[in-house]
Amino acid sequence: MTFFSTALLAQESYADVPAIFGLDPGMIFVLAMATVGCVTAIVIVSICTVAGRLKNRDELRFKQDLIDRGMSAEEIDQVVRATPPGDWLERWAEGRKK
């Protein structure tokens, strides 16, 4: 079975499907796939944003704890710089600085 015969079979199978909102079934499929892609992108961006904020919050709590212990700004800077990078992006950025 060739590609063209498969495409023809797909068109024939759409013949008995009623149009929704005046769109043919092929356009409904395209619209559904575009919707799935957009929703997926929104979910991924939301998860990354929340993860970034949680990480930032933890770093701020850590620095505040160091301040509460009476460390100076220079000492805090040394401690923060001595902490190894956490994720692949930070490790990559550290490697690019050298």
C-alpha positions in Angstrom: 0.0 0.0 0.0 1.5 3.3 -1.0 1.3 6.7 0.6 -1.3 7.9 -1.8 -3.6 5.0 -1.3 -3.3 5.5 2.4 -4.2 9.2 2.0 -7.2 8.2 -0.1 -8.3 5.8 2.5 -8.1 8.5 5.1 -10.2 10.8 3.0 -12.8 8.2 2.5 -13.0 7.5 6.2 -13.7 11.2 6.8 -16.7 11.0 4.5 -19.2 9.8 7.2 -17.9 12.2 10.0 -20.2 15.2 10.4 -18.6 18.7 10.4 -18.2 20.4 13.7 -18.4 24.2 13.8 -18.4 24.1 10.0 -14.9 22.6 9.9 -14.1 19.4 8.0 -12.6 16.5 10.0 -9.1 17.2 8.6 -9.1 20.7 10.0 -10.5 19.5 13.3 -7.5 17.1 13.6 -5.1 19.9 12.8 -6.8 22.2 15.4 -6.7 19.4 18.0 -3.0 18.8 17.5 -2.2 22.6 17.6 -4.2 22.8 20.9 -2.3 19.8 22.4 1.0 21.5 21.4 0.0 24.8 23.0 -1.3 23.2 26.2 1.9 21.2 26.4 4.1 24.3 26.0 2.1 26.2 28.6 2.5 23.3 31.1 6.2 23.0 30.5 6.8 26.8 30.9 4.7 26.8 34.1 6.6 23.9 35.6 10.0 25.5 34.7 8.8 28.9 36.2 7.7 27.3 39.5 10.9 25.2 39.7 13.0 28.4 39.2 11.1 30.3 41.8 11.5 27.5 44.3 15.2 27.3 43.6 15.6 31.1 44.0 13.6 30.9 47.3 15.9 28.2 48.6 19.0 30.3 47.7 17.6 33.4 49.4 16.8 31.4 52.6 20.4 30.0 52.5 21.9 33.4 52.2 19.6 34.8 54.9 20.7 32.0 57.2 24.3 32.9 56.6 23.5 36.6 57.5 21.7 35.4 60.6 24.9 33.5 61.6 26.7 36.8 61.5 28.8 36.3 58.3 30.0 39.2 56.4 29.2 39.9 52.7 32.7 38.7 51.6 32.3 35.5 53.6 28.9 34.8 52.1 30.3 35.5 48.6 33.0 32.9 49.2 30.6 30.3 50.5 28.2 30.8 47.6 31.0 30.6 45.0 32.4 27.5 46.7 29.0 25.8 46.3 29.1 23.5 43.2 26.7 24.4 40.5 23.4 22.4 40.8 22.0 21.7 37.3 23.5 21.2 33.9 22.9 24.9 32.9 24.9 26.2 35.8 27.7 23.8 35.2 27.8 24.8 31.6 27.9 28.5 32.5 30.7 27.9 35.0 32.7 26.1 32.3 32.2 29.0 29.9 33.6 31.5 32.5 36.9 29.8 32.6 
